[in-house]
Structure formats: structure tokens, C-alpha cells
């Protein structure tokens, strides 16, 4: 069996995507998606809006990603 080493870039990509996902899930407990701003998510995860859009072109794409993760479980 070969061992695949995950690069730092790949790890940071996954960490950021999961942090955004967790931030959205936490806010959905008290707000509707339309009331959650991309700016507040970026402030929480410490990224820029440009970086957010590199991961998710639209805010609703985060929900699609959450659904995909849930579906995999």
C-alpha cells in the first residue's frame, strides 16, 4: 500500500472549506441563510471575500457542500 502525503496546501484548503462550513452551520441555528452575510463568515474564518468565492462561487453553494458531506456519511 502506498502512503499519500497530503501537502500543506491541500490541508489548508480542506481546513478552510470545513471552517466555512462550520461557520454557516453555526449561524443557521439562529439565522436564515439570506440573513448571513459573506462578510461575517469571512471575519469568522479570517479570509477575504475573494478567498470565499474561490471556495464557493455563491453562498448557497455552501449548502450544497454541506448536503454532499451529509450524504457521504
N, C-alpha and C positions, 0 to 999 in steps of 0.2 A: 504494500500500500504506500503510495507516495503522499508526503505531507505537503500541503499547500500553505505557504506562509502568506498571511494577509498583510498587505502593505499598509503603511501608516495612512496613506491617502484613502484607501478603501475603508479602513477602520473609522477615520474621521467622517467619511461620507455616511456610513451607517449610523454612527453616533448622532450626527446632526439630524438625519432623517427621523430617527427614533425620538430625539428630543423634541422636534417639531410635532410629531405625532402625539407624544405625551402632553405637550402644552395644549394642543387642541382638545384632547380628551378631557383634560382637567377643566378647561373653560366650558366645555359643552355641558358640564354638570350644573352650571348656573346661567349660561347664556345660549342664545341661538347662534348658529354659525354666522348668520348675516350680521350679528352684533359683535362678532370677534374680528378685530382688525389685524391685518397682516403686520402692522407696525408693533402691536402689543406682543404678538408671537415672536417677532424678531428681537424685541427687547428682552423677552424672557430667555431666549436661546442664545442671545448675543451674536446675532448675524445681521447682515444688511438685507434690505428688501430684494436686491439683485440676487443675493445668495438664496433667499427663499424661493424666488422664481426659477432658479437653477434646479431646485428640487421638485417644486410643484408649480407648474405654469399658472394654475388657478387655485384659489383657496379650496374649492370643492374637490380638487384632486387629492387633498389630504384625506378626505373621507373615503375616496376610492382606495387609497393605500391602506387605510385602517381596515376596510372591508376585506381587502386581499389578505392582510395579516390574519384577521379573524378566520377567514375561510381556510387558510393553511392549517390552523390549529384543528 
